[in-house]
Amino acid sequence: MSTQKRTSQEIYSQAVNVLPGGVSRNTIFRKPYPTYADKASGCYVTDIDGIERIDFANNMASLIHGHAHPAIVNAVIEQLQKGTAYTMGTEAEVLLAQHLCDRVPNFDRIRFVNSGTEAVMGMIKAARAFTGRPKIAKAEGAYHGTYDFAEVSQYANPTNWGNIEKPNSVPLAYGTPKEVLENVIIFHYNNIELTLNILDQQKDQIAAVIIDPISHRAGLMEANQDFVEALYKWTRENGALLIFDEVVTFRVGYAGAQENYAVKPDLTAMGKIIGGGFPVGAFAGREDIMKVLDPREPNLLFPHSGTFSANPITMTAGRIAMELFDKEAVTKLNELTFSARNKIEEAIKLADVPVSLTGAGSMFRIHLSAVPPTTYREAYQSKETLRVLNMLIDHLYFQEKIMMINTCACMFSTAITDKEVERLAEGMLNGFKVIKPELEKLNGN
């Protein structure tokens, strides 16, 4: 039997016969075919065709220590030999829960699930159960996973997003029930006056206002302090909850992005880095709210379970990963990312291109505009802009051997060093030079 590996093209030719479009997640698709991973270590990934790339995507921000960290691998192997899942609880879930509750002062109780989408879904359902209200309010353009209610207006565009004073609730998937749209209120990120006016119109029906404190899909912009405080005050006055989606942003600070705000959310959804490289989600918050899940309650308001929730493999990997990501590691990683941003801004000046950066902590995003966007509508990209952006991403991937998220964003891991940052800055400079003529056409020059 031959041991020769097949090429990515050969694998894809089989994949299209068994998977829609040949993929299980659209974010990895690229033309003419996606590449397939063979092995990875630290911040380097080698594909099936033998090409090694520096990984600044880290599986969509989920690998805070890069690939195959020895401490995580060893702990997982030890647990693997004992079993992967039982119809029982394990001490592993208690230990990770204790770590996260100690880490974030406003986490009284936590419930584990299997993905960020599940975490947001559970958090929204808990808010509804606690308040007895049906509606949620979310920011236009924000990504909160694939739950029907959470994905409304994720890809709103100029043809359907409506008047700025009354934005439409736009479905993502064809066939979304109109009742879903009617129960999701859309507001504008970082615009206090417009947002409060919108919320006031249905204040008696709103269970929760959900916000991503550094919204990736909406432009990777930080929520302003006064905006978050205004939302907090409004929810206190109107019997609603303020809930944070920190599935991506929990990496920003030791206690998540929320540690940067004077007010704290009632509930928080997490995922990605807290699983140590395995599928994970969790939502946590106030004890009185989380009680809606408590099976000891005589009137259980939110029955909840999941076959692989809190499985010991994920819980073990997650605990090791989070213990390693201590305050010193968080500070060091954020400083390295800040250095990378400075070097890329130097490359922008050298290439003389209209490009800007947004982001915080260990993540940032490239925008093909001279001035960084401050709203989703400013961050919205036309088909022509996306075409040029994809040129840059493809150049980095194929020519510079650099992996980024498909929004042209970087999510750093602790495995990255100054050496890789220099390569990123060099690759960016080369990429900017490649797309410069296209940018000039885009801007009518």
RODO-2510 file (C-alpha; in nm, 4 decimals, decimal comma):
residues 445
     n   res          X          Y          Z
     1     m     0,0000     0,0000     0,0000
     2     s     0,1384     0,3396    -0,0991
     3     t     0,2170     0,5838     0,1827
     4     q     0,2466     0,8818    -0,0536
     5     k     0,0350     1,1734     0,0645
     6     r    -0,2297     1,3160    -0,1616
     7     t    -0,2157     1,6812    -0,2580
     8     s    -0,4650     1,9429    -0,1421
     9     q    -0,6115     1,9493    -0,4919
    10     e    -0,6633     1,5724    -0,4892
    11     i    -0,8267     1,5813    -0,1455
    12     y    -1,0550     1,8656    -0,2495
    13     s    -1,1659     1,6777    -0,5609
    14     q    -1,2994     1,4098    -0,3253
    15     a    -1,4341     1,6607    -0,0717
    16     v    -1,6719     1,8292    -0,3186
    17     n    -1,8499     1,4952    -0,3605
    18     v    -1,9307     1,4585     0,0084
    19     l    -1,9289     1,8119     0,1573
    20     p    -2,1242     2,1179     0,0339
    21     g    -1,8629     2,3177    -0,1557
    22     g    -1,6042     2,0709    -0,0281
    23     v    -1,5884     2,2314     0,3192
    24     s    -1,7502     2,2100     0,6618
    25     r    -1,6922     2,5785     0,7404
    26     n    -1,6981     2,8456     0,4745
    27     t    -1,4258     3,0497     0,6442
    28     i    -1,1516     2,8105     0,5237
    29     f    -1,2654     2,8064     0,1609
    30     r    -1,0367     2,9715    -0,0923
    31     k    -1,0109     2,9483    -0,4683
    32     p    -0,9242     2,7354    -0,6533
    33     y    -0,9314     2,4973    -0,3539
    34     p    -0,8507     2,5126     0,0179
    35     t    -0,5256     2,3754     0,1507
    36     y    -0,5222     2,0925     0,4033
    37     a    -0,3133     2,0867     0,7199
    38     d    -0,0668     1,8088     0,7847
    39     k     0,0956     1,9134     1,1131
    40     a     0,1552     2,2168     1,3312
    41     s     0,3754     2,3232     1,6179
    42     g     0,3953     2,6557     1,7977
    43     c     0,3124     2,9286     1,5469
    44     y     0,3897     2,7258     1,2330
    45     v     0,1542     2,5099     1,0270
    46     t     0,2687     2,2749     0,7499
    47     d     0,0129     2,1828     0,4882
    48     i    -0,0303     1,8520     0,3097
    49     d     0,1728     1,9881     0,0163
    50     g     0,4741     2,0504     0,2420
    51     i     0,4455     2,4308     0,2668
    52     e     0,5094     2,5845     0,6092
    53     r     0,3315     2,9052     0,7091
    54     i     0,3400     3,1367     1,0101
    55     d     0,0011     3,1235     1,1779
    56     f    -0,1487     3,4573     1,2794
    57     a    -0,5046     3,3214     1,2551
    58     n    -0,4766     3,0556     1,5265
    59     n    -0,7934     2,8762     1,4249
    60     m    -1,0070     3,1901     1,4314
    61     a    -0,8562     3,3216     1,7578
    62     s    -0,8994     2,9983     1,9549
    63     l    -0,5347     2,8946     2,0063
    64     i    -0,3873     3,1333     2,2615
    65     h    -0,0671     2,9260     2,2918
    66     g    -0,0422     2,8222     1,9282
    67     h    -0,0331     2,4579     1,8226
    68     a     0,0517     2,1472     2,0242
    69     h     0,1740     2,3183     2,3405
    70     p     0,3581     2,0421     2,5335
    71     a     0,1849     2,1065     2,8673
    72     i    -0,1585     2,0880     2,7079
    73     v    -0,0700     1,7838     2,4979
    74     n     0,0638     1,5916     2,7983
    75     a    -0,2381     1,6733     3,0157
    76     v    -0,4802     1,5724     2,7402
    77     i    -0,2991     1,2428     2,6740
    78     e    -0,3183     1,1581     3,0432
    79     q    -0,6931     1,2266     3,0478
    80     l    -0,7480     1,0547     2,7121
    81     q    -0,6222     0,7297     2,8600
    82     k    -0,8884     0,7594     3,1325
    83     g    -1,1751     0,8305     2,8938
    84     t    -1,3111     1,1168     2,6880
    85     a    -1,6715     1,1566     2,8072
    86     y    -1,8984     0,9994     3,0650
    87     t    -2,2593     1,0239     3,1788
    88     m    -2,1085     1,1729     3,4934
    89     g    -1,9503     1,4964     3,5980
    90     t    -1,5739     1,5231     3,6391
    91     e    -1,3477     1,7178     3,8688
    92     a    -1,1923     1,8705     3,5569
    93     e    -1,5021     2,0867     3,4965
    94     v    -1,5031     2,2052     3,8569
    95     l    -1,1368     2,3026     3,8405
    96     l    -1,1800     2,5054     3,5202
    97     a    -1,4974     2,6633     3,6561
    98     q    -1,3155     2,7608     3,9758
    99     h    -1,0285     2,9110     3,7782
   100     l    -1,2583     3,1229     3,5603
   101     c    -1,4742     3,2371     3,8526
   102     d    -1,1605     3,3359     4,0450
   103     r    -1,0256     3,5103     3,7370
   104     v    -1,3327     3,7296     3,6744
   105     p    -1,4824     3,8887     3,9884
   106     n    -1,8371     3,9129     3,8496
   107     f    -1,8571     3,5427     3,7560
   108     d    -2,0675     3,3945     4,0356
   109     r    -2,1683     3,0819     3,8431
   110     i    -2,0707     2,9308     3,5079
   111     r    -2,2238     2,6748     3,2693
   112     f    -2,0104     2,4973     3,0052
   113     v    -2,1266     2,4190     2,6519
   114     n    -1,9536     2,3169     2,3274
   115     s    -1,9104     2,6310     2,1169
   116     g    -1,9297     3,0084     2,1197
   117     t    -2,2602     2,9877     1,9338
   118     e    -2,4030     2,7641     2,2085
   119     a    -2,2693     3,0005     2,4741
   120     v    -2,4422     3,3026     2,3226
   121     m    -2,7593     3,1026     2,2652
   122     g    -2,7611     2,9838     2,6252
   123     m    -2,6909     3,3332     2,7547
   124     i    -2,9797     3,4819     2,5534
   125     k    -3,2189     3,2077     2,6646
   126     a    -3,1141     3,2562     3,0265
   127     a    -3,1828     3,6301     2,9936
   128     r    -3,5286     3,5577     2,8523
   129     a    -3,6019     3,3070     3,1282
   130     f    -3,4908     3,5494     3,3981
   131     t    -3,6778     3,8555     3,2686
   132     g    -3,9772     3,6843     3,1087
   133     r    -3,9296     3,9018     2,8023
   134     p    -3,8903     3,7871     2,4388
   135     k    -3,6684     4,0415     2,2630
   136     i    -3,2974     4,1075     2,2443
   137     a    -3,1119     4,4105     2,1118
   138     k    -2,7827     4,3756     1,9248
   139     a    -2,5459     4,5989     1,7300
   140     e    -2,5705     4,6172     1,3522
   141     g    -2,3018     4,4043     1,1863
   142     a    -2,1977     4,2234     1,5044
   143     y    -2,1233     3,8512     1,4827
   144     h    -2,2567     3,6407     1,7701
   145     g    -2,2527     3,2925     1,6179
   146     t    -2,5133     3,1033     1,4145
   147     y    -2,8173     3,1134     1,6455
   148     d    -3,1105     3,2578     1,4463
   149     f    -3,1643     3,5505     1,6812
   150     a    -2,7940     3,6270     1,7238
   151     e    -2,7121     3,6427     1,3526
   152     v    -2,9726     3,9043     1,2524
   153     s    -2,8177     4,1979     1,0598
   154     q    -2,4756     4,0341     1,0657
   155     y    -2,4316     4,1170     0,6970
   156     a    -2,6648     4,4144     0,6612
   157     n    -2,5673     4,6237     0,3593
   158     p    -2,6652     4,9593     0,2046
   159     t    -2,9485     4,7982     0,0065
   160     n    -3,1290     4,6644     0,3126
   161     w    -2,9988     4,8172     0,6364
   162     g    -3,2560     5,0969     0,6350
   163     n    -3,2640     5,4418     0,7870
   164     i    -2,9947     5,5142     1,0441
   165     e    -3,2588     5,6214     1,2962
   166     k    -3,4521     5,2970     1,2504
   167     p    -3,2252     5,0213     1,1198
   168     n    -3,3859     4,7115     0,9728
   169     s    -3,3556     4,3660     1,1232
   170     v    -3,2011     4,1830     0,8281
   171     p    -3,2006     3,8005     0,8037
   172     l    -2,8727     3,6225     0,7373
   173     a    -3,0022     3,2841     0,6202
   174     y    -3,2736     3,2560     0,3583
   175     g    -3,5955     3,1338     0,5174
   176     t    -3,5374     3,2910     0,8609
   177     p    -3,8849     3,3234     1,0193
   178     k    -4,0150     3,6803     1,0324
   179     e    -4,0945     3,6222     1,4006
   180     v    -3,7200     3,6006     1,4626
   181     l    -3,6655     3,9382     1,2986
   182     e    -3,9488     4,0909     1,4980
   183     n    -3,7793     3,9858     1,8215
   184     v    -3,4371     4,1343     1,7436
   185     i    -3,3836     4,5095     1,7739
   186     i    -3,0857     4,6561     1,5915
   187     f    -2,8872     4,9490     1,7300
   188     h    -2,5719     5,1377     1,6324
   189     y    -2,2403     5,0521     1,7977
   190     n    -2,0911     5,3468     1,9898
   191     n    -2,3779     5,5866     1,9097
   192     i    -2,5471     5,6601     2,2428
   193     e    -2,8231     5,8926     2,1258
   194     l    -2,9431     5,6805     1,8352
   195     t    -2,9150     5,3583     2,0345
   196     l    -3,1109     5,4783     2,3370
   197     n    -3,3825     5,6205     2,1131
   198     i    -3,4147     5,2819     1,9422
   199     l    -3,4175     5,0882     2,2710
   200     d    -3,6747     5,3190     2,4295
   201     q    -3,9297     5,2331     2,1620
   202     q    -3,9603     4,8718     2,2881
   203     k    -3,8173     4,8946     2,6385
   204     d    -4,0886     4,6796     2,7996
   205     q    -4,0107     4,3874     2,5659
   206     i    -3,6310     4,3754     2,5801
   207     a    -3,4785     4,0930     2,7832
   208     a    -3,1168     4,1805     2,7108
   209     v    -2,8849     4,4120     2,5238
   210     i    -2,5924     4,2125     2,3863
   211     i    -2,2632     4,3691     2,2924
   212     d    -1,9269     4,2457     2,1719
   213     p    -1,6856     4,4897     2,3419
   214     i    -1,4467     4,4757     2,0434
   215     s    -1,6706     4,3677     1,7597
   216     h    -1,4659     4,1712     1,5056
   217     r    -1,7097     4,1532     1,2153
   218     a    -1,8316     4,5086     1,2718
   219     g    -1,4776     4,6423     1,2265
   220     l    -1,2835     4,5247     1,5354
   221     m    -1,3477     4,8538     1,7123
   222     e    -1,3599     4,8951     2,0888
   223     a    -1,6868     4,9907     2,2524
   224     n    -1,6457     5,3349     2,4050
   225     q    -1,6527     5,3591     2,7840
   226     d    -1,9413     5,6074     2,7823
   227     f    -2,1393     5,3893     2,5387
   228     v    -2,1107     5,0809     2,7601
   229     e    -2,1984     5,2832     3,0681
   230     a    -2,5041     5,4276     2,8904
   231     l    -2,6212     5,0751     2,8007
   232     y    -2,5632     4,9591     3,1573
   233     k    -2,7634     5,2504     3,2982
   234     w    -3,0450     5,1944     3,0470
   235     t    -3,0735     4,8244     3,1342
   236     r    -3,0850     4,9054     3,5085
   237     e    -3,3644     5,1553     3,4522
   238     n    -3,5687     4,9297     3,2254
   239     g    -3,5455     4,5849     3,3832
   240     a    -3,3241     4,4366     3,1105
   241     l    -2,9834     4,2666     3,1275
   242     l    -2,6548     4,3818     2,9778
   243     i    -2,4789     4,0783     2,8334
   244     f    -2,1322     4,0574     2,6770
   245     d    -2,0151     3,8271     2,3998
   246     e    -1,6491     3,7691     2,4911
   247     v    -1,6022     3,4569     2,2811
   248     v    -1,3264     3,6350     2,0880
   249     t    -1,2382     3,9215     2,3219
   250     f    -1,1694     3,7252     2,6416
   251     r    -0,8049     3,7134     2,5272
   252     v    -0,7722     4,0946     2,5534
   253     g    -0,7240     4,1087     2,9302
   254     y    -0,6673     3,8692     3,2189
   255     a    -1,0376     3,9017     3,3030
   256     g    -1,1440     3,9627     2,9446
   257     a    -1,2135     4,2908     2,7691
   258     q    -1,4686     4,3723     3,0383
   259     e    -1,1922     4,4473     3,2875
   260     n    -1,1393     4,7712     3,0938
   261     y    -1,4873     4,9029     3,1757
   262     a    -1,6168     5,0707     3,4896
   263     v    -1,9423     4,8729     3,4705
   264     k    -1,9717     4,4964     3,4337
   265     p    -2,2149     4,2803     3,2337
   266     d    -2,4789     4,0665     3,4001
   267     l    -2,3826     3,7653     3,1859
   268     t    -2,0817     3,6873     2,9683
   269     a    -2,0396     3,4324     2,6884
   270     m    -1,6976     3,2777     2,6284
   271     g    -1,5403     3,0240     2,3962
   272     k    -1,2285     2,9763     2,1849
   273     i    -0,9235     3,0213     2,4145
   274     i    -1,0889     2,8734     2,7251
   275     g    -1,0918     2,5293     2,5558
   276     g    -0,7171     2,4983     2,5064
   277     g    -0,7619     2,4031     2,1402
   278     f    -1,0771     2,1918     2,1798
   279     p    -1,4429     2,2798     2,1100
   280     v    -1,5803     2,4842     2,3985
   281     g    -1,8238     2,7489     2,5111
   282     a    -1,9405     2,8856     2,8438
   283     f    -2,1634     3,1535     2,9881
   284     a    -2,1259     3,2998     3,3328
   285     g    -2,2536     3,5760     3,5547
   286     r    -2,4759     3,6728     3,8410
   287     e    -2,5904     3,3965     4,0743
   288     d    -2,9568     3,5027     4,0710
   289     i    -2,9688     3,4914     3,6901
   290     m    -2,7776     3,1643     3,6555
   291     k    -3,0251     3,0082     3,8987
   292     v    -3,2655     2,9673     3,6038
   293     l    -3,0469     2,6671     3,5073
   294     d    -3,0289     2,5124     3,8554
   295     p    -3,1959     2,1663     3,8579
   296     r    -3,2503     2,2005     4,2351
   297     e    -3,5005     2,4819     4,1794
   298     p    -3,8678     2,3808     4,2283
   299     n    -3,9576     2,5850     3,9193
   300     l    -3,6812     2,5225     3,6653
   301     l    -3,7070     2,8053     3,4120
   302     f    -3,4363     2,6946     3,1685
   303     p    -3,3747     2,3164     3,1466
   304     h    -3,0365     2,2756     2,9820
   305     s    -2,7961     1,9955     2,8991
   306     g    -2,5510     1,8786     2,6300
   307     t    -2,3919     1,5425     2,5588
   308     f    -2,0355     1,6714     2,5348
   309     s    -2,0704     1,9800     2,7542
   310     a    -1,7856     1,9974     3,0087
   311     n    -1,6194     1,6840     2,8713
   312     p    -1,2930     1,6176     3,0579
   313     i    -1,0692     1,6530     2,7519
   314     t    -1,1797     2,0109     2,6856
   315     m    -1,1935     2,0991     3,0540
   316     t    -0,8404     1,9694     3,1134
   317     a    -0,6942     2,1432     2,8082
   318     g    -0,8807     2,4634     2,8905
   319     r    -0,7589     2,4784     3,2483
   320     i    -0,3955     2,4277     3,1510
   321     a    -0,4235     2,6881     2,8744
   322     m    -0,5820     2,9475     3,1003
   323     e    -0,3387     2,8862     3,3862
   324     l    -0,0519     2,9413     3,1413
   325     f    -0,2217     3,2589     3,0168
   326     d    -0,1569     3,4392     3,3438
   327     k    -0,1315     3,8163     3,3953
   328     e     0,2319     3,8246     3,2879
   329     a     0,1584     3,6263     2,9699
   330     v    -0,1382     3,8516     2,8842
   331     t     0,0740     4,1665     2,9244
   332     k     0,3647     4,0246     2,7245
   333     l     0,1402     3,9117     2,4373
   334     n    -0,0420     4,2430     2,4209
   335     e     0,2878     4,4317     2,4128
   336     l     0,4157     4,2120     2,1288
   337     t     0,0956     4,2721     1,9330
   338     f     0,1248     4,6470     1,9897
   339     s     0,4799     4,6312     1,8520
   340     a     0,3502     4,4461     1,5459
   341     r     0,0859     4,7127     1,4870
   342     n     0,3527     4,9835     1,4998
   343     k     0,5669     4,8004     1,2458
   344     i     0,2696     4,7525     1,0121
   345     e     0,1846     5,1212     1,0407
   346     e     0,5444     5,1939     0,9363
   347     a     0,4938     4,9628     0,6383
   348     i     0,1763     5,1540     0,5466
   349     k     0,3752     5,4793     0,5404
   350     l     0,6597     5,3266     0,3388
   351     a     0,4180     5,1820     0,0825
   352     d     0,2161     5,5064     0,0850
   353     v    -0,1202     5,3302     0,0812
   354     p    -0,4586     5,4307     0,2314
   355     v    -0,4677     5,1573     0,4959
   356     s    -0,5514     5,1692     0,8681
   357     l    -0,5699     4,9367     1,1678
   358     t    -0,8217     4,8740     1,4440
   359     g    -0,8131     4,6351     1,7361
   360     a    -0,7064     4,5860     2,0966
   361     g    -0,4952     4,3545     2,3066
   362     s    -0,3608     4,0623     2,1056
   363     m    -0,5713     4,1216     1,7939
   364     f    -0,5991     4,3720     1,5121
   365     r    -0,7600     4,4118     1,1714
   366     i    -0,6516     4,5777     0,8453
   367     h    -0,8861     4,8215     0,6698
   368     l    -0,8410     4,9557     0,3173
   369     s    -0,9162     5,3116     0,4230
   370     a    -0,6843     5,5914     0,5315
   371     v    -0,8965     5,6641     0,8386
   372     p    -0,9953     5,3753     1,0664
   373     p    -1,3723     5,3177     1,0769
   374     t    -1,5679     5,3999     1,3908
   375     t    -1,9028     5,2427     1,2937
   376     y    -2,0193     4,9294     1,1143
   377     r    -2,1521     5,1353     0,8246
   378     e    -1,8112     5,2982     0,7870
   379     a    -1,6412     4,9583     0,8085
   380     y    -1,8719     4,8018     0,5481
   381     q    -1,6771     4,6787     0,2447
   382     s    -1,8072     4,6876    -0,1113
   383     k    -1,7451     4,3975    -0,3499
   384     e    -1,4604     4,5922    -0,5092
   385     t    -1,2993     4,6612    -0,1723
   386     l    -1,3326     4,2944    -0,0781
   387     r    -1,1729     4,1937    -0,4070
   388     v    -0,8641     4,4027    -0,3302
   389     l    -0,8564     4,2870     0,0319
   390     n    -0,8633     3,9248    -0,0838
   391     m    -0,5726     4,0027    -0,3175
   392     l    -0,3740     4,1097    -0,0117
   393     i    -0,4779     3,8040     0,1913
   394     d    -0,3924     3,5688    -0,0967
   395     h    -0,0555     3,7368    -0,1487
   396     l     0,0273     3,6914     0,2179
   397     y    -0,0896     3,3293     0,2157
   398     f     0,0690     3,2078    -0,1063
   399     q     0,3728     3,4342    -0,1498
   400     e     0,4709     3,5389     0,2027
   401     k     0,3607     3,2129     0,3710
   402     i     0,1558     3,4010     0,6301
   403     m    -0,1879     3,2925     0,7561
   404     m    -0,4436     3,5523     0,8606
   405     i    -0,8162     3,5435     0,9331
   406     n    -1,0225     3,6042     0,6194
   407     t    -1,1244     3,9522     0,7380
   408     c    -0,7521     4,0415     0,7174
   409     a    -0,7195     4,0189     1,0930
   410     c    -0,4434     3,8809     1,3156
   411     m    -0,5008     3,6962     1,6424
   412     f    -0,1666     3,6473     1,8153
   413     s    -0,0572     3,3495     2,0229
   414     t     0,2091     3,3272     2,2918
   415     a     0,4136     3,1126     2,0512
   416     i     0,4810     3,4166     1,8294
   417     t     0,8107     3,6012     1,8772
   418     d     0,9801     3,9141     1,7414
   419     k     1,1127     3,7002     1,4562
   420     e     0,7621     3,6262     1,3264
   421     v     0,6547     3,9872     1,3807
   422     e     0,9395     4,1036     1,1540
   423     r     0,8262     3,8576     0,8874
   424     l     0,4683     3,9812     0,9190
   425     a     0,5724     4,3453     0,8759
   426     e     0,7926     4,2569     0,5777
   427     g     0,5159     4,0514     0,4199
   428     m     0,2641     4,3297     0,4748
   429     l     0,4934     4,5835     0,3094
   430     n     0,5305     4,3572     0,0063
   431     g     0,1562     4,2989    -0,0001
   432     f     0,0764     4,6692     0,0196
   433     k     0,3015     4,7322    -0,2803
   434     v     0,1189     4,4605    -0,4762
   435     i    -0,2282     4,6021    -0,4125
   436     k    -0,1317     4,9692    -0,4397
   437     p    -0,2350     5,0039    -0,8084
   438     e    -0,5709     4,8441    -0,7271
   439     l    -0,6182     5,0755    -0,4299
   440     e    -0,5531     5,3738    -0,6554
   441     k    -0,8220     5,2509    -0,8957
   442     l    -1,0552     5,1928    -0,6035
   443     n    -1,0081     5,5498    -0,4890
   444     g    -1,0414     5,6913    -0,8412
   445     n    -0,6778     5,7973    -0,8772
***
